[in-house]
Amino acid sequence: MAEWFQLGDEIRRLGADRSVRAVILRSEGRGFNAGVDIKEMQNTEGFDALIGANKGCYHAFAAVYECEVPVIAAVAGFCVGGGIGLVGNADVIVASDDAFFGLPEVDRGALGAATHLSRLVPQHKMREMVYTSANATAQQLHAWGSVARVVPRDELLAAAREIAGNIAAKSPTVIRAAKESLNGIDLWDVKKSYRFEQGFTFELNLSGVADELRNDFVAEGKSAGSSGATKSEKGKK
């Protein structure tokens, strides 16, 4: 779970660097991010792994949201679970034409990141996706206005860098003020909302049902922790 804290720390460091004008959040591998490693969680005694995952995700998601400069998420392939928390808190999103987004938490006995999914899809679509673990495509999110561009995978980074360059060409003082201002007029507190969701995850774990569902998931041999390595890069003028 340490990777979540490391990612959050790196994003905050970049945002605090006055020479940085924008940050691109991207991945290497088949997909963007698949969330926490369920196998690791099931192989750890007690609730330490669960607590670590919850705190780590909260730390990373908040770092994206509170980064002092705009964060551009470049999403390729799968973006599910914790990936939704990262992307939902980004300022601008570009996606490959094979990208898809989902929140399969109910199948793992957990709740969380519906707060962030609500920033990506319409309210009733969000509810359907949470209840059914259905995915949405990059093309759908583009139609709903949350994804700025959909491009072939090999053009994704160039598209993200083009947007970062456009931002970097503006006054850095004004852009940083704009980021703080836009966060200040959000309709709800995304940090408190996400922590509220996490409380239900703890309840489900105490009830025992979450552990049963995670065991079933691991037994099925699915690739729970096969996310791409999510990375950040800075954009300077």
C-alpha positions in Angstrom: 0.0 0.0 0.0 3.1 2.2 0.3 2.8 3.2 -3.4 -0.3 5.2 -2.8 1.5 7.4 -0.2 4.5 7.7 -2.5 2.3 8.9 -5.4 0.6 11.4 -3.2 3.8 12.7 -1.8 5.3 13.1 -5.3 2.2 15.0 -6.6 2.3 17.4 -3.6 6.1 17.9 -4.2 5.5 18.8 -7.8 2.6 21.2 -7.0 4.8 23.0 -4.4 7.6 23.5 -7.0 7.1 27.0 -8.3 8.7 26.1 -11.6 6.0 23.5 -12.4 3.0 24.8 -14.4 1.0 21.5 -14.7 1.3 17.8 -13.8 0.5 14.9 -16.0 -0.7 11.7 -14.2 -0.1 8.7 -16.5 0.7 5.0 -16.3 3.0 2.4 -17.8 1.6 -1.0 -18.7 -1.7 -2.4 -19.9 -3.9 0.0 -18.0 -4.0 3.1 -15.8 -4.8 1.8 -12.4 -6.8 -1.1 -10.9 -6.9 0.0 -7.3 -5.6 -1.8 -4.3 -4.1 -5.2 -4.3 -6.8 -7.5 -3.0 -4.4 -10.5 -2.7 -2.0 -8.5 -0.5 -5.0 -7.5 1.7 -6.1 -11.1 2.1 -2.6 -12.3 2.9 -2.2 -9.7 5.7 -3.6 -10.6 9.2 -6.0 -8.3 10.9 -7.1 -4.9 9.5 -3.7 -3.4 8.9 -3.8 -3.8 5.1 -7.4 -2.4 5.0 -6.5 0.6 7.1 -3.3 1.1 5.0 -5.3 1.0 1.8 -7.9 3.4 3.0 -5.4 5.9 4.3 -3.2 5.5 1.2 -6.0 6.1 -1.2 -7.3 9.0 0.8 -3.8 10.5 0.7 -3.3 10.1 -3.0 -6.7 11.2 -4.0 -6.5 14.3 -1.9 -3.0 15.1 -3.3 -4.4 15.2 -6.8 -7.3 17.4 -5.8 -5.2 19.8 -3.7 -2.2 19.9 -6.1 -1.4 23.6 -6.5 -1.3 23.3 -10.3 -3.7 21.6 -12.7 -3.4 17.8 -12.9 -4.0 16.2 -16.3 -4.9 12.5 -16.2 -3.8 10.5 -19.2 -5.8 7.3 -19.0 -5.0 4.2 -21.1 -6.8 0.9 -20.8 -8.5 0.0 -17.5 -9.2 2.7 -14.9 -11.2 1.0 -12.1 -11.4 1.1 -8.3 -8.8 3.4 -6.9 -8.0 4.6 -10.4 -11.4 6.4 -10.4 -10.4 8.3 -7.3 -7.3 9.6 -9.0 -8.9 10.5 -12.3 -12.1 11.9 -10.6 -10.0 14.4 -8.8 -7.9 15.5 -11.8 -8.6 18.8 -13.5 -8.5 17.6 -17.1 -8.8 14.1 -18.5 -7.6 12.6 -21.8 -8.1 9.0 -22.6 -7.1 6.4 -25.1 -9.8 5.0 -27.3 -9.6 1.6 -25.5 -9.9 3.1 -22.0 -12.8 2.1 -19.7 -13.8 3.2 -16.3 -15.5 1.3 -13.5 -16.1 0.9 -9.8 -16.4 -2.9 -8.9 -16.3 -2.2 -5.2 -19.5 -3.9 -4.3 -18.1 -7.2 -5.7 -15.2 -6.8 -3.2 -17.4 -6.0 -0.2 -16.3 -2.3 -0.2 -17.6 1.1 -0.9 -15.7 4.2 -1.9 -14.9 6.5 -4.8 -18.5 7.0 -5.8 -17.7 10.5 -4.7 -15.2 10.7 -7.6 -17.2 8.7 -10.1 -19.9 11.3 -9.6 -17.5 13.8 -11.1 -17.1 11.7 -14.2 -20.6 10.4 -15.1 -24.2 11.6 -14.6 -25.8 10.8 -11.2 -28.1 8.0 -12.2 -25.4 6.4 -14.3 -23.1 6.5 -11.3 -25.6 4.7 -9.2 -26.1 2.0 -11.9 -22.3 1.5 -12.2 -22.0 1.2 -8.4 -24.9 -1.3 -8.0 -24.0 -3.4 -11.1 -20.2 -3.0 -11.3 -20.7 -1.9 -15.0 -18.0 -0.1 -16.9 -18.3 3.1 -19.0 -16.1 3.7 -22.1 -13.9 6.7 -22.8 -16.3 7.6 -25.6 -19.2 7.8 -23.2 -17.3 10.0 -20.7 -16.3 12.2 -23.6 -20.0 12.6 -24.6 -20.8 13.5 -21.0 -18.1 16.1 -20.9 -15.7 14.7 -18.4 -13.1 13.4 -20.8 -11.6 16.3 -22.9 -10.2 14.1 -25.7 -10.2 10.5 -26.8 -7.2 9.5 -29.0 -5.4 6.4 -30.1 -3.2 5.0 -27.3 0.0 6.0 -29.1 -1.2 9.6 -29.2 -2.3 9.8 -25.6 0.8 11.3 -24.0 1.2 13.9 -26.8 -2.4 15.0 -26.3 -1.8 15.4 -22.5 1.3 17.3 -23.1 -0.4 19.6 -25.6 -3.0 20.6 -23.0 -0.3 20.9 -20.3 1.6 23.2 -22.7 -1.4 25.4 -23.2 -1.8 25.7 -19.4 1.9 26.4 -19.0 1.7 29.3 -21.4 -0.6 31.2 -19.1 0.5 33.2 -16.1 1.5 30.7 -13.4 0.2 33.0 -10.7 -3.2 33.2 -12.2 -3.3 29.5 -12.9 -2.5 28.6 -9.3 -5.1 31.1 -8.1 -7.6 29.6 -10.6 -7.0 26.1 -9.2 -7.6 27.2 -5.6 -10.6 29.2 -6.6 -12.2 26.3 -8.6 -11.7 23.9 -5.6 -13.3 26.5 -3.4 -16.5 26.7 -5.4 -17.0 22.9 -5.6 -20.5 21.9 -4.7 -19.4 19.3 -2.1 -16.3 18.5 -0.1 -14.8 15.6 -1.9 -12.5 14.7 1.0 -15.2 14.5 3.6 -17.5 12.7 1.1 -14.9 10.0 0.4 -14.2 9.5 4.1 -18.0 9.0 4.7 -18.0 6.3 2.1 -14.9 4.6 3.7 -16.9 4.3 6.9 -19.2 1.8 5.3 -16.2 -0.2 4.1 -15.2 -0.7 7.7 -18.7 -1.7 8.6 -18.8 -4.3 5.9 -15.4 -5.7 7.1 -16.6 -5.9 10.6 -19.7 -7.8 9.4 -17.5 -10.4 7.7 -19.1 -10.1 4.3 -16.2 -8.1 2.8 -13.7 -10.8 3.7 -15.9 -13.5 2.1 -16.2 -11.6 -1.1 -12.5 -10.8 -1.3 -11.7 -14.5 -0.7 -14.0 -15.4 -3.5 -12.3 -12.8 -5.8 -8.8 -14.2 -5.0 -10.0 -17.8 -5.4 -11.3 -17.0 -8.9 -7.8 -16.2 -9.9 -8.5 -12.7 -11.2 -5.7 -10.2 -11.5 -6.5 -7.9 -8.6 -3.3 -6.0 -8.4 -2.3 -5.9 -12.0 -2.6 -2.1 -12.4 -0.2 -0.1 -14.5 2.4 1.8 -12.6 0.8 5.2 -12.2 3.3 8.0 -12.6 3.4 11.7 -12.6 5.4 14.1 -14.7 5.8 17.9 -14.5 5.2 20.5 -17.2 7.3 23.6 -17.2 7.3 26.7 -19.3 
